[in-house]
Amino acid sequence: MDPAEFSAAVLRETARLGVRLPKLQVLAETGSTNQVAWELAQAGAQPGTIVIALQQSAGRGQWGRQWSSPLGGLYLSRYFAPQLLPEDGAQLTLAAAWGLGQTLRDRGVPVALKWPNDLVVRGRKWGGLLTETRLVGGKIARAVTGLGLNWANPVPETGINATELFPALAFPERLHDQPDQPDQLVDRQVVDRLDPLGLLDHWADRSSDSFNVSDGSHPLNGAGALANQANQLNTPPLLPPTDFPAEGGPPIRSLAELAALVIAGLDRGDRQLQTGGIESFLADYLELLETCGRSVQVGDRTGIAVGITPRGELRVKFSDQLAAELHLPPGAVRLGYARSPQSPDPPSPDSGEVTDCLKNP
């Protein structure tokens, strides 16, 4: 995948979404996109600057954990300039997660949020957020939010990527098995499904339902060559609309479009926090929060997650009399995933345990 081509594709997709970028830097590889974003901020970059890497060698997650960042994933950081009290710093991650969740759901992706900073689908980790801040005059004046999302990269058992989440992303076997034939025609619908970056438009005459495909100098003979080209871009093909809820809007068509939606979501969360404060979207955040209603182990006590405070603490209720409710800061407890032993099943409706969380739709 060429960084310049990918950058052009992302800019095209962000323009379609009406998002203006003061600067977009796409790197073939870097240590950490967050670090690059900080360096650009130090050099005078404008808020809203975006850094994307095709792979990272020193990606980091929450609490300094290493973040695996091989080719095929989306690794993106956004620099912005909030004006927030230090004790409210967790709101930046909440706002980013809410903006991402709402934007992706608008496109029909059934994403949920796992407190405090993960995006999950079907109880498995699809991606995560890391927000870093700098104080000026006693306030958070500079911040970078970094994100990693699984697209076509390998994932552990507790993770999920786009090719597994949406099986239709996999190339049809017949495209691998059939040998190339001179002058073989490729159906336009097939080409549309295999266009990972939106870069094939100039190869095809879109005025007919089927056509020969060319890279401008040499013909690409048939579907096998097209599949090879898509494989070289290290990106899954397009997603057919039938793999998304009918009411969710058009599908995410490419890694570049996913990047643009992420940028739009981060911008959406930032603007909402600045203009309306956390109370303006906290209820909507809770609707996305899959942590609500789950059992939480705190020392030798087991409680139920019932919500989030305006400062980003997890609200946990207990049935004993020691403390009816605790507010836990990020990092105080570790919550597992659907395939992890740290993640027990939520209580049944008949268990008598009541949560005041707003339930996921």
C-alpha positions in Angstrom: 0.0 0.0 0.0 1.5 3.3 -1.0 1.2 6.1 1.6 0.7 8.8 -1.0 -2.2 6.9 -2.6 -3.7 6.1 0.7 -3.5 9.7 1.8 -5.3 10.8 -1.3 -8.0 8.2 -0.7 -8.5 9.4 2.9 -8.7 13.0 1.8 -11.3 12.2 -0.8 -13.4 10.3 1.8 -13.1 13.0 4.5 -14.2 15.6 1.9 -17.3 13.5 1.2 -18.1 13.6 4.9 -17.6 17.4 5.0 -14.5 17.1 7.4 -11.7 19.6 6.8 -8.2 18.5 7.8 -5.6 21.1 8.5 -2.9 18.5 7.9 -2.8 14.7 7.2 0.4 12.8 7.4 0.4 9.1 6.3 3.6 7.1 7.1 4.5 3.7 5.8 5.8 2.8 9.3 6.6 4.7 12.5 7.2 4.0 16.1 4.0 5.6 17.4 1.5 7.8 15.6 0.9 9.6 19.0 4.6 10.5 19.2 4.6 11.9 15.7 1.4 13.9 16.5 3.1 15.4 19.5 6.2 16.3 17.5 3.9 18.0 14.9 2.1 19.9 17.7 5.4 21.0 19.1 6.4 22.3 15.6 3.2 24.4 15.4 0.6 22.1 13.8 -3.0 23.2 14.0 -5.6 21.3 16.1 -7.2 18.7 14.0 -4.0 17.4 12.5 -4.1 13.7 11.7 -1.3 11.1 11.6 -1.8 7.6 10.2 0.7 4.8 9.9 0.3 1.6 7.9 2.2 -0.1 10.7 3.8 0.8 14.0 6.9 -0.6 15.7 6.3 0.8 19.1 2.5 1.3 19.4 1.3 1.7 23.0 -2.1 1.2 24.6 -3.6 2.1 28.0 -1.2 2.0 31.0 1.8 1.7 28.7 0.9 -1.7 27.4 2.4 -2.6 24.0 -0.1 -2.4 21.1 0.5 -4.8 18.3 0.4 -2.8 15.1 1.1 -5.0 12.0 0.2 -4.2 8.4 -3.6 -4.4 7.7 -4.8 -2.4 10.7 -5.7 1.3 11.1 -3.4 3.3 13.4 -4.4 6.9 13.7 -3.8 9.8 16.0 -5.5 13.2 16.2 -4.0 16.3 17.8 -6.4 18.8 19.3 -6.5 21.7 21.8 -9.1 21.3 24.6 -9.4 23.7 27.5 -10.3 21.3 30.4 -9.5 21.0 34.1 -7.0 18.1 34.8 -9.6 16.3 36.9 -11.9 16.1 33.9 -9.3 14.6 31.6 -11.1 11.3 31.3 -13.9 13.1 29.5 -11.7 13.4 26.4 -11.6 9.6 26.0 -15.3 9.4 26.7 -16.1 12.0 24.1 -13.8 10.3 21.5 -15.4 6.9 22.2 -18.9 8.3 22.0 -18.2 10.2 18.7 -16.7 7.1 17.2 -19.5 4.8 18.4 -22.2 7.0 17.1 -20.5 7.7 13.7 -19.8 4.0 13.1 -23.3 3.0 14.1 -24.7 5.5 11.7 -23.0 3.4 9.0 -24.5 0.2 10.3 -21.6 -1.2 12.2 -22.9 -2.8 15.4 -20.1 -1.4 17.6 -20.4 -1.0 21.4 -18.1 0.5 24.0 -16.3 -1.2 26.8 -15.2 1.0 29.6 -13.0 2.9 29.6 -11.5 3.0 26.1 -12.3 0.0 23.9 -14.5 -0.6 20.9 -16.1 -4.0 20.8 -18.3 -6.0 18.5 -20.1 -9.2 19.7 -18.2 -8.9 23.0 -14.8 -9.0 21.3 -12.2 -6.2 20.9 -12.3 -4.4 17.6 -10.1 -1.5 18.7 -8.9 0.8 21.4 -8.2 4.5 22.3 -5.4 6.2 24.1 -5.5 9.9 25.1 -2.5 11.8 26.2 -2.5 15.3 27.5 -0.3 18.3 28.3 -1.0 21.0 30.9 -0.6 24.7 30.2 -1.5 27.2 33.0 -3.1 24.5 35.1 -5.5 23.3 32.3 -5.3 20.6 29.7 -4.4 22.7 26.7 -3.0 20.1 24.3 -4.1 16.5 23.7 -3.6 13.6 21.3 -6.0 10.7 21.0 -4.6 7.7 19.3 -6.7 4.8 18.0 -6.0 1.3 16.7 -8.7 -0.6 14.8 -8.5 -4.1 13.4 -9.2 -4.3 9.7 -7.3 -7.1 8.0 -4.5 -7.6 10.6 -4.3 -10.8 12.6 -6.0 -10.7 16.1 -6.0 -12.7 19.3 -8.9 -14.9 20.3 -10.5 -12.1 22.3 -10.3 -9.7 19.3 -12.1 -9.4 16.0 -11.3 -7.8 12.7 -13.3 -6.7 9.7 -12.7 -9.9 7.7 -14.2 -12.0 10.5 -16.9 -9.6 11.5 -18.1 -9.4 7.9 -17.3 -12.7 6.1 -18.3 -11.2 2.8 -15.1 -9.2 3.0 -13.2 -12.4 2.1 -12.3 -12.7 -1.6 -14.5 -15.2 -3.3 -12.7 -18.5 -3.7 -13.4 -18.6 -7.4 -11.3 -15.5 -7.8 -8.3 -17.3 -6.4 -8.9 -20.6 -8.2 -9.7 -19.5 -11.7 -6.6 -18.9 -13.9 -6.3 -15.6 -15.7 -7.7 -15.6 -19.2 -6.9 -13.0 -21.9 -9.7 -10.6 -22.5 -11.7 -12.0 -19.5 -14.4 -9.6 -18.5 -15.0 -8.8 -14.9 -18.5 -7.9 -13.7 -18.6 -4.4 -12.3 -20.2 -5.5 -9.0 -17.3 -7.8 -8.4 -14.8 -5.0 -9.1 -16.7 -2.7 -6.7 -16.4 -5.3 -3.9 -12.7 -5.6 -4.4 -11.8 -2.0 -4.5 -10.1 -1.5 -1.1 -8.9 2.1 -1.5 -11.3 3.5 -4.1 -8.3 3.6 -6.5 -9.7 1.5 -9.3 -12.0 4.1 -10.7 -9.5 5.3 -13.3 -8.9 1.7 -14.4 -12.4 1.0 -15.6 -15.0 2.4 -18.0 -18.0 2.7 -15.7 -20.4 3.2 -18.5 -21.0 -0.5 -19.0 -21.9 -3.4 -16.7 -18.7 -5.3 -17.5 -15.3 -4.2 -18.7 -11.6 -5.0 -19.1 -9.5 -3.7 -16.3 -6.2 -1.9 -16.9 -3.6 -0.2 -14.7 -3.0 2.4 -17.4 -0.1 0.6 -19.1 -0.7 -3.1 -18.9 -4.0 -5.0 -18.9 -5.0 -6.8 -15.8 -6.4 -10.1 -17.3 -9.5 -11.0 -15.4 -10.6 -11.4 -11.9 -7.5 -13.3 -10.7 -5.3 -10.3 -11.5 -7.7 -8.0 -9.8 -7.7 -10.1 -6.7 -3.9 -10.1 -6.8 -3.8 -6.3 -7.0 -6.2 -6.1 -4.0 -4.0 -8.5 -2.1 -1.0 -6.3 -2.7 -2.8 -3.4 -1.1 -3.1 -5.5 2.1 -6.7 -4.4 2.6 -10.0 -6.4 2.5 -12.4 -5.7 -0.3 -15.6 -3.7 -0.1 -18.4 -4.6 2.1 -21.8 -5.5 0.4 -24.7 -3.7 1.9 -26.5 -6.9 2.9 -23.9 -7.4 5.7 -25.2 -4.4 7.6 -28.5 -3.6 9.2 -30.9 -2.2 6.6 -31.5 0.9 8.7 -27.8 1.6 9.2 -27.0 3.5 6.1 -24.4 2.7 3.4 -21.6 0.3 4.1 -18.0 1.1 4.9 -16.4 0.4 1.6 -12.6 0.6 2.3 -9.9 1.1 4.8 -9.6 4.7 3.6 -13.3 5.2 4.2 -13.0 3.7 7.7 -10.2 6.1 8.4 -12.3 9.0 7.3 -15.2 7.9 9.5 -12.8 7.6 12.5 -11.6 11.1 11.8 -15.2 12.4 11.6 -16.1 10.5 14.8 -13.1 12.0 16.8 -14.0 15.5 15.5 -17.6 14.9 16.4 -16.8 13.9 20.0 -14.3 16.8 20.4 -16.8 19.4 19.2 -19.7 18.0 21.3 -17.6 18.1 24.5 -16.5 21.7 23.8 -19.9 23.0 23.0 -22.2 21.0 25.2 -20.1 19.4 27.9 -20.2 15.8 28.9 -23.8 15.9 30.1 -24.9 16.6 26.5 -24.0 13.1 25.4 -23.5 11.0 28.5 -26.9 9.3 28.2 -26.1 8.4 24.5 -22.7 7.1 25.7 -24.5 4.8 28.1 -26.6 3.4 25.3 -23.4 2.3 23.6 -21.8 0.9 26.8 -21.8 -2.9 26.8 -20.2 -2.8 30.3 -23.5 -1.8 31.8 -25.2 -4.6 33.6 -22.1 -6.8 33.8 -20.6 -8.3 37.0 -17.5 -6.5 38.3 -15.1 -8.0 40.8 -13.7 -5.4 43.3 -11.4 -7.2 45.7 -13.6 -9.9 47.3 -16.8 -8.2 46.4 -18.9 -8.6 43.3 -21.1 -5.8 42.1 -22.9 -4.7 39.0 -21.8 -1.9 36.6 -24.6 0.6 36.5 -23.2 3.6 34.7 -20.4 6.2 34.3 -19.9 9.4 36.3 -19.3 12.7 34.5 -15.6 12.3 35.3 -15.4 8.9 33.6 -15.5 6.7 36.7 -17.3 3.3 36.5 -20.4 3.2 38.9 -20.6 -0.2 40.5 -23.5 -1.1 42.8 -23.4 -3.8 45.5 -26.1 -5.7 47.4 -24.2 -5.7 50.7 -24.2 -2.8 53.2 -20.5 -1.9 53.2 -20.9 0.6 50.4 -24.0 0.6 48.2 -22.1 2.1 45.3 -18.5 2.7 44.4 -17.0 5.0 41.7 -13.9 3.4 40.2 -11.4 5.4 38.2 -10.0 4.0 34.9 -7.5 1.2 35.7 -9.0 0.4 39.1 -10.5 -2.9 37.7 -9.8 -5.0 34.7 -12.8 -6.1 32.6 -12.5 -9.0 30.3 -14.0 -9.9 26.9 -16.6 -12.4 25.8 -14.0 -15.1 25.3 -12.0 -14.1 28.4 -12.5 -15.7 31.9 -12.4 -12.2 33.4 -15.7 -11.4 31.7 -18.7 -13.1 33.5 -22.1 -13.2 31.9 -24.5 -10.3 32.7 -27.2 -11.0 35.3 -30.4 -12.5 34.1 -33.6 -10.4 34.1 -35.0 -12.6 36.9 -32.0 -12.4 39.1 -33.3 -9.4 41.1 -30.2 -7.3 40.3 -31.3 -4.0 38.9 -29.2 -1.6 36.8 -30.1 2.0 35.9 -27.9 1.9 32.8 -29.6 2.6 29.5 -29.5 -0.6 27.6 -27.9 -1.1 24.2 -30.4 -1.0 21.4 
